[in-house]
Amino acid sequence: MSESSSLPSRDDIVARQYEAWVYPPPVNDMVEAIQHGYYEYADIQAGGPVFWPRRMDFNDLDILIAGCGSNQAAYTALRNPTSRVVAIDISRSSLSHSQYLKDKHGLDNLEVRHLDLMAVASLDQSFDFILSTGVLHHLKEPGRGLRALRDVLRPAGVMHVMLYGKTLRQGVYLLQEAFRLMGLGQSEDDIAIVRKTLAALPSRHSVNAYLNAKDASEELKYDTAIVDTFLHRRDRAYSIMELFDFVDKNRLAFLGWMDRLDCSGQAHFPANDAISKRIKRLGERERAAVIDLLSYTRGVHRFNLCHPEYLHSLPKIDFEGTEFLRYVPKVHWRLKMSRTNPADSDSPAILEREWHKLSITHHQALLIEQANGRQTIAEILKVLDGQSMTDEEKLNLARQTFVAMYDMGHILLSLY
């Protein structure tokens, strides 16, 4: 594990916390964990077109993980064996586990450094991809941290960021304030009081929406997650509009959500519903903000940033004419499809991913089954040859299907 002269102050409350309470809970064998379903949302190999829609492969990259925690460095190095990964963190305990996984799995493409994010320029290096999840919102000056990362991002580079979402975490901050007034620290006795408090809360308390979310309920089994959620000494959350303001003020461009499902009007409300129609009239930012406020499901925001010049170089996604026939769709790696009648291959199908479930027709299923990241939509349309449909009907079906699938993030698009 490399050292640096630009280390965090030993008096820093965040550094002290993560020294004592390693978070996320360490994985002891990353290869085995991946085989059993462990994944990171910002997986370059699985979600490459989200970051670089005009790139054909996602290898030979310089990757920075700014605040790697205990597991993210090993996962990223394993999933990107031909790329070079530099992982930094302020917690020696987290870095020690990252080093353990590096040695265990022989990850020669991984460099682990004890370094403050604010001093990232001291690496004297720039990066194609920067990954920073759950870090910036713990800094005294989040904007300064974002600018430090921006300054080491290459012109066509992409940065993935995760920040706390304000909507679903309202109840969390009520409890944080209560526990501060109660004089709780971060001892085992304090954690026990938190657990007793959670069990004694009335059902009407707003924190229950957060506690009942799948990810939260799983994580809070661990004491480290209790400390990180309810006993943290420095964190803040962002509304959607505050998030966009944060990006603008620090001279970066919003490339898009890591998962479009989070802010999809079609997914959260029926496509022809009056609410959905009104939401469609809004701009991108206002639309995302309204969906977040109404759906009340997002405890975090996962999104991608880039330099404004890179964003301006990308063509706009357009399904109005016939240009979309040149797009290359790829099914989201976690999308599952099943037939409503498994014995009948011509039956309609059900799509499922995360919390979302959708019925589609047999012909739509044929199109989606061919979205393998290698064929254009024009080539995929050939699967409908022999069906009782005119060319115009086929074109309209493809447009309707892929517009909806793209809006909901069920497919990723490459624009070669």
N, C-alpha and C positions, 0 to 999 in steps of 0.2 A: 504494500500500500504506500503510494508516494506521499510525501509531505510537501508543504508549501509554506512560504513566509506569510501568505495572506490568509490566515486562519481566523475563524470566528472567535470573538471574545469569550472567555470562559465564564463571563458574567451574563452572557446572553441567555435569556430565559427559555428560548426555543431550543437552543443547543443543549442546555441542561436537561430539558424534558426528554429529548430524543436520545440522549445518552442513557438515561434511566429507563425509559420506556420505548424500546425499539418498535417502530411502526413503519409499514404494516407488519403483522406477525410473520416471522421468518419461515420460509420454505426450506426444508432440509435437503431436498433433491429436486432440482428444477426440471430435469428431464422427465422424471416420474410424474411431477406435478402437471406438466404440459400434457403428458399422455392421459392424465385423468381429468383434463378439461380446463386447467389453469390457463388464463389468457390475460393480456393487457389490451385495453381498448385501442391504443394507438399502435397497432401492429403494422409495421411497414409492409411486410410481405403479404398480409391478408388484405390490407386496405390501401395499397399503394395508389390507385387512381384517385382517392380522396385528396392526396397530397400533391401528386403530379399527374394530372389527367392526360398529359401529352408524352409521358415517359413510358417506354416499353418494358424496362426492367428496373428493379429497385435494389441493385447490388452496388458494391464498391462505393459506399457512402462514408462520410465522416459524421459520426453521430455524437451528440452531447446529451447526457442525462443530467439535468441540473436539479439536484435533490433526489438522488436515486433510491433512498430508503434501503430496505434490506433485500429486495428481490428483483427490482426492475432492471438493474444492470445485467444480471445473469440472463434473465429472460431475453432482453434485447440482443445481447451478444450471441446467444444460442440461435435465435431466429434470424440473425443477419450475419452468418459466418464469414462472408466475404467483405464485410464492412468493418470499420474501426470504431470502437465505442469508448468514449471517455466518460466516466461516471464520477460526479462530485457530490459531496454531502458534508454537512457540518457535524454529523454524529459519528464519532469513532465506532460506536457499537454497531450502527447500521453498516458502516463500511467494512467492519470486521467480518460481518456475515456475508457481505458481497464478495470479499476476498476469499472466504471459505468456499463459496459456490464457484468462483473463478478457478480456484485450485482443484476442486472436486471434479469439475467438468472440463478441465484443460482449456479454458477460454483464453487463448493467446491473443485474441483480438480485443480484449477488454483491459482498460487501464482504470484503476480505482484511485481517486485522489481526495484527500482531506482538504477541502477548499470551500470558502464562502462564495455563494453565488455572485455577490457583489464584486468579487475579485476575479471573475471569469476571464477578463482580458489578460490576466497574467499567464494564462495558458499559451498565449501568443499563437492562437490557432483560430480558424474559422470553420463553420460546420454547414453541412447540407441539411441536417435535420436536428432540431433541438426538442427535447422532451422534458417538460416540467409540469408535473402533476401534483397538486396539493402543496405547493411551495410558496408561490408569490403571495397568497393571502395570509401567510404567517409573517411576512416581513414588516418592519417598521415603515418602510417606504416601498410599497409594491410597484409603483411606477418606475422608480429608480432601478429596481430589479429587472423589470421588463425591458428597460432601455439597455441594461448591461447585456442581456441576452440578444436583443436586436442587433447590437454592435458586433457580435461575433457570428451572425447569421449571413450566409453567402447570398448573393443577389437572387438566385433562384431557389434559395433554401426555404424550408417550411418549419414552423414552430408549432408543436402541439402543447396546449395549455389546459389544465383543469383548475377551475376556481369554484369555491363554494357558491351555491345558489341561495339567494336570500329567501325565496318563497317558501320552500318546504322546511327550511331550517329556522323559521321564526320561533318555534317552540324550544329549539335547542338553545337559543340565546336567552330566552326567559329563564331556563334552568341554569345556564352558566352564571347569570346574574344572581340567582337565588343561592347557588353554591358559593359564590364569592362572599355574599353577605353572611353566609353560615360559617365562613372562615375555613372552608375546605381547601386542602392542598392537593397532593398527588400521592398520598400514602395508601397502603392497602386498606387501612381503616376508612379513609376517605372514599375509596372506590366502593367499599361495602355500603356506605351511607348512600352513595349515588344509586346503587342497585335497589336498595330498599325504597328510596324515594320514587324511582321509576315504577316500582310495583304498587306503590300507594297512591299514585296520581289518579284523579278522576278521569273517566273516559272522555270527558269534554275537553281535556287539555290539548292544546294544539300540537304538542310534541308527539302525540300518538300517531299522527299522519306520517311523521318521520320514522318513528319506531316500527311501524308496520310495513315500511318499504322493505323489499326483499334483501337488498344489499346491506342495509343498516341492521336488520335483525340478525343476519349472519355474522357481521363484524362485531357487534356488541357482545357476543359471547366471550370476547377476549378483553382482559383488563386494559391492555394497551389501547384498545379502541374506546373504552370508557374514558380514559384519560384524554385521548386525542379529541374526543367529541365534547365532553362536558366539563373537563377540568383544564382545558388549554388556556394558557395565559395570553395568547395573542393570535387572534384570527378575525377575519372579517368576511362577509359574504357580499355578493353582487346581484343586483337585479339585472335583467336583460339590458335595459337601457344604460345602466351604470357600466356594464361590461363593454358595450360599444363605445361609450365615452372614454373608458380606460384605454381601449385600443387606439382610438383616434388621438388622444392626448399624447400618446407615446410614439406616434408616427409610424404605426404599422397598419396593415390592411387585413380585414377580416376575410379569410379565404373560405370559411364555411364551418358548419358544425361537424364534429366527428361522426355523428349519426343524425341524419336528417329526420329520423323518426321522432326525435325529441321535440321538434317544432313543426311537425306536419299537421296542417289543418285537416287533411283527409283522414289521417289516422285517428285523431282525437275526436273528430265530429263527422257525422255522415256527410258524404260528398255533396249531396243536394240540400242539406239542411240550411235554413236561413242564417244560422250562426256562421257556418262555413263560408257561405256566400259573402257575408259581411267581412269576414276575416281576409278573404281573398283580395279584397279591395285595398288592403293596407300595404304599406311598404314592407320590405324584408324585416326591418328592425321592429317596427310596431307589431307586425304579425307574430313574430317570435315572442315578443313581450306579452301579448294578449294570451297566446296559447299557454305560456308558462303560468300566468296568473290564473287562468281558468282551469287548467288541468291539475295543478297543485301536485306534481309528481317529481319535480327535479330538485334533488338535494345538491347537485353539482352541475356545472356547465363544462362540457368538453368541446373544445373548438380549436381551429387551426388558423394560424396567422402567417403572413408573409410580408415582404416589402411591397409597397404600392406598385412599383414598376413590374414586378412579377405578375401581380393580379391583372394589371392592364394588358399584359401580353397574352392572356388566356382568352379564347373565344367564349362567348356567352352560350350557355345551353339553350337551344331553341328547338321546340317541337312543332312550330307553326307550319313551316314549309316541308321540304323533303330532306334538308340537310341532316336531320336526325338519323337517317338511314345509314349514315357513315359511322355513327357512334358504335363503340364496342362495349356492350353491357356485360357485367359480371355479377352474378348473384352474391349477395352479402354472405359472408362465411358462416353466419349463424342462422340463416334462414332455413326453415324446414318446410317441406311440401309433402302432403299426404292426400291420397284420393279419398273422397267421401265414401266410395264403395271400392275397397281395395281389390275386389274380384273383377272389377270392370275398369279396364285401362282407359276407357272413354268417358269415365264419370268426371264431374267437376272436382276441384281440388281445394284444399285448405292450406293457406300459408300461415306460419307461426314464427314469430321472433320476439324475444323479450316479452313484453306485456301484450303485444298486438296479435290479433288473429283476424284473418280475412278469407272470405270465400271467393274463388275465381272460377271462370268457366273452363271447360276442357280445352278450348282453343287457346286461351290465355296461358294455361298450364304448359301447353306445347311450346309456346314462345319462351316462357321463362326457363324451362328445362334446357333450352339451347344456349342460354346466356352464360357462357363458360369463360368469357374474357378473351376469346380467340376469334370470334366471328362478329362481323358487323350486323346491325339490325337487318340490313338488306339481305344478307346471307341467311340469317335466322328465319326470315319470312318464307324461305323455301320449304320449311317444315309444314306449311299449310297447303302445299301443292296437292291437288287431288281432293281438297275439301270443297264443298259446295259454296264457294264464296267468290265474288268478283275481285279483281285486283284492287279496286277502290275500297272494298270492304276489308280486305286484308291490310291495306295501308292504314285505314282508320282504326282497326283493331290494334295494330302494332303501336300506333301513336297513343291511343287511349291506355293501353297496358303499360307501356314504358314511361309515360308521363306519371302515372299513378305510382309505379314501382320506384321511380327516381325520387318523387316527392316524399315518399315514406322511407327512403333510404334502403329499401330492400334490394336495389341493384346499385352498383357503382358504374360510372361511365368513364371510358377512355376516349379521348378525342384525337386520334392519330391523323 
